[in-house]
Amino acid sequence: MTWNERRWDLYAPFYDRFIAFTPQRQRSLALADIQPGNRVLIDGCGTGLDIPLLPPGIEIDAVDLSSRMIHQARLKSTGLNVRLQTMDAQNLQFPDASFDVVILHLIIAIVPDPLRALQEAVRVLKPNGRIALFDKYYDGPGQPRLIRRILNPLMRAVATDINTRTLDLARQAGLRVTHEETALLAGLFRLATLQRQTQSPSSSA
Ligand SMILES: C[S@@+](CC[C@H](N)C(=O)[O-])C[C@H]1O[C@@H](n2cnc3c(N)ncnc32)[C@H](O)[C@@H]1O
């Protein structure tokens, strides 16, 4: 088991004591415009903090690499229409074009290969499907500020990269950024809505 897998198993019982971000999650989900009857994937679902925030009348799949995170998410899913599975976001076990919406909350900055995870999310999205993104990423011109570059090795060891150029990677993966805004801590956390383009990434400008 790699450190990436082991650390999330270790954090699982305590995660909800430190992490909530409920208003930011609600904002991200509202922007994704989830409609009755939609099929929704929570990719890297963690302890399932997004599950109670989703509207009724939809079909939910939720996956995470950590079985202990999945256990916590199961506790929040009692009586709800949620299918939970242990799965790598970089190698999703779903057919192409399965979902109307993929939720990527605090996951792309975590995985070893963020482009691959975004490409997988695009693959399982239906044409014109939406991604709800809430994460730490860098979207400025040039290099991130010195403090961000100094802190990043420590942040990566504990949890997360703070300088991933997630929107650039999303465009490479064939996504269009339809909305983007600061979410928290002077823009360290941001949120965006991304849409799968109907044409292939290589044919887009
Ligand atoms: C910061 S937590 C975010 C959890 C949840 N999305 C949230 O918003 O609270 C990151 C999660 O990503 C999961 N994870 C890490 N690498 C993964 C991978 N390759 N595939 C799927 N999940 C992964 C971890 O187990 C952990 O639950």
The ligand as an SDF file (V2000), in Angstrom:
LIG
                    3D

 27 29  0  0  0  0  0  0  0  0999 V2000
   -9.0350   15.6970    0.7970 C   0  0  0  0  0  0  0  0  0  0  0  0
   -9.9610   14.2140    0.6920 S   0  0  0  0  0  0  0  0  0  0  0  0
  -11.4370   14.8150   -0.1010 C   0  0  0  0  0  0  0  0  0  0  0  0
  -12.6060   13.9310    0.1560 C   0  0  0  0  0  0  0  0  0  0  0  0
  -13.9380   14.4660   -0.3310 C   0  0  0  0  0  0  0  0  0  0  0  0
  -13.9730   14.5860   -1.7730 N   0  0  0  0  0  0  0  0  0  0  0  0
  -14.2800   15.7860    0.2980 C   0  0  0  0  0  0  0  0  0  0  0  0
  -14.5820   16.7360   -0.4340 O   0  0  0  0  0  0  0  0  0  0  0  0
  -14.2740   15.8750    1.5180 O   0  0  0  0  0  0  0  0  0  0  0  0
   -9.1630   13.3550   -0.6310 C   0  0  0  0  0  0  0  0  0  0  0  0
   -9.7640   11.9860   -0.8790 C   0  0  0  0  0  0  0  0  0  0  0  0
   -9.1850   11.4580   -2.0680 O   0  0  0  0  0  0  0  0  0  0  0  0
   -9.0220   10.0770   -1.8900 C   0  0  0  0  0  0  0  0  0  0  0  0
   -8.0350    9.6040   -2.8800 N   0  0  0  0  0  0  0  0  0  0  0  0
   -6.6920    9.7900   -2.8780 C   0  0  0  0  0  0  0  0  0  0  0  0
   -6.1730    9.2610   -3.9890 N   0  0  0  0  0  0  0  0  0  0  0  0
   -7.2030    8.7410   -4.7000 C   0  0  0  0  0  0  0  0  0  0  0  0
   -7.3090    8.0620   -5.9370 C   0  0  0  0  0  0  0  0  0  0  0  0
   -6.2190    7.8090   -6.6860 N   0  0  0  0  0  0  0  0  0  0  0  0
   -8.5250    7.6680   -6.3620 N   0  0  0  0  0  0  0  0  0  0  0  0
   -9.6390    7.9030   -5.6170 C   0  0  0  0  0  0  0  0  0  0  0  0
   -9.5990    8.5460   -4.4350 N   0  0  0  0  0  0  0  0  0  0  0  0
   -8.3990    8.9650   -3.9840 C   0  0  0  0  0  0  0  0  0  0  0  0
   -8.5970    9.9300   -0.4590 C   0  0  0  0  0  0  0  0  0  0  0  0
   -8.7920    8.6220    0.0250 O   0  0  0  0  0  0  0  0  0  0  0  0
   -9.4900   10.9660    0.2090 C   0  0  0  0  0  0  0  0  0  0  0  0
  -10.7050   10.3950    0.6280 O   0  0  0  0  0  0  0  0  0  0  0  0
  1  2  1  0
  2  3  1  0
  2 10  1  0
  3  4  1  0
  4  5  1  0
  5  6  1  0
  5  7  1  0
  7  8  2  0
  7  9  1  0
 10 11  1  0
 11 12  1  0
 11 26  1  0
 12 13  1  0
 13 14  1  0
 13 24  1  0
 14 15  1  0
 14 23  1  0
 15 16  2  0
 16 17  1  0
 17 18  1  0
 17 23  2  0
 18 19  1  0
 18 20  2  0
 20 21  1  0
 21 22  2  0
 22 23  1  0
 24 25  1  0
 24 26  1  0
 26 27  1  0
M  CHG  2   2   1   9  -1
M  END
$$$$
